[in-house]
Amino acid sequence: MPVWKVEQPESGARNGSSLEIVYGCMRGDGASILNEYADNAYYEGKGYFQLDSSRVVPAVGFDKVYLTFTREKNSDASGGSGDHDTEGVTEYNATTATMDKPLETVEDYMTDWNYDLYEHFDKGHEEDEASLPVWWGAVSDRIIPKSDRKKYQWAQQKPPDDSEGIWRLIAQRTKKAEAYLYPAPVITETVYFHSRENAFARLTAVGKLKAPGYTGPYNSSAEFWLVTNSTVQKIGRYWAVVTDYTYADGGWDEDLYQKES
């Protein structure tokens, strides 16, 4: 199992009587690290391991495992009084990814951002002075006015010369990039259950529009959130439903994605 130490055990963060040690592992392997420790067992230099206070937090491409040790045993966990009261407890974590999007998708996009403008010169007139049309720099598509269609052409590389003349670059694109980084915040919801059946009943269909219970500073309407991951994992003594919701500030295309029924 690929595991790396985010923090060395001997340098864990101690807060009062508690010691927290953080490990990293491949996505989905966090429960295996928890299972290496016995609840309420004493570990030299660390203290008593507290399973209920330990947790696995999904990150982008990996899991973080938070192991909690205390100076005294947890009598509630070892007293044989039955199930713990964490059924249905929900945690939220937020991460941010980015994706490449074409410049054409920007709301105020202009064609001259990433297209050059070429002018056609008839043979024998190659030395004529170029004439920049009045509409250059003010249009958001490559539809050239009918009266100018034989004279100008938007292109990202030079059009081939023809038997009647040549194409000459008269205006370069104004942006160097053809795409831009688009933020894609992800909120991860983790819900804990004692019962495997209850956990699987909470699974959400991937590819559906649905907002998480907590959306932070983002719009809470369903059309802004897409379920991109929903899994059931065994974390310690609990079954956990881990669901990722990915945000799009312009909303997801409702012709392509439907809301959860």
C-alpha positions, 0 to 999 in steps of 0.5 A: 500500500503506497503510504507517505508521511506528511508529518513524522510521528515524533513531531505530531501536533500536541494540543493539551492532552491530545496528540495528532499525527497526520499521514498521507496515502493513496485515495481510498487507502486511509482506512487501512492506516486506521486499522493498524491501530487498536482503539484505546491501546497504548502506544509508547511515546504517543498515548492511547489511540482514539479511533472515534477522534481519528479520521480520514479526509479525502484530498485531491488525488489522495487521502489525509489520515489524522490519528489522535492519541490521548494521555488517558483511555477513553472510558466511553469507547471501552465501557461496552455501552454499545454503539457510539452516537456518530450515526449520520454525522456529516463532515465537509471539506473544501479543495480547489482544482482548475481546468483549462477552458477555451478563451471563447467561453469567456463572457466578454470574449473578442475574436481578436484575442486568439485569432489573427486577421489576414487580408487578401491582395490580388496579384500585382498589388502585393505592395499595397498598404494594408487596411484594417477594417473598422470592425476588427477588435469589436466582434466576438465571432468569426462571421465577417460582413458579407461585403468583406468576406473575400478580402479578410479572414480570421485564422490561427495560421496563414491561409494558403495563397491562391492563383489570384493573389496572396493572404497577408497578416495585418493584425496579430491576435491580442492574447498569447494563450488559447485557453485559461485556467478556470477554478473548479472548487470541490466540496467533499461531504463525508457521512458516517454510518454504523450500518453498511446498508444505511451507507449504501442507501445514501450513495448519490448518482455521479453526474447529477446536479445536486448541491451539498448541504454546505456550499460556503461562499458559493451559490447553493442552487443545484444547477451550480453543482455536479456530483463527480464522485460518490463512494462508500468506504470503511473508516474505522468502525464506521461506514462512510459515504464520501461525495464530491461536489464540483462547482461551476460559477456559470452553472452546469449545462442542464441539457447535458446534466439533470438534477437528482430525482 
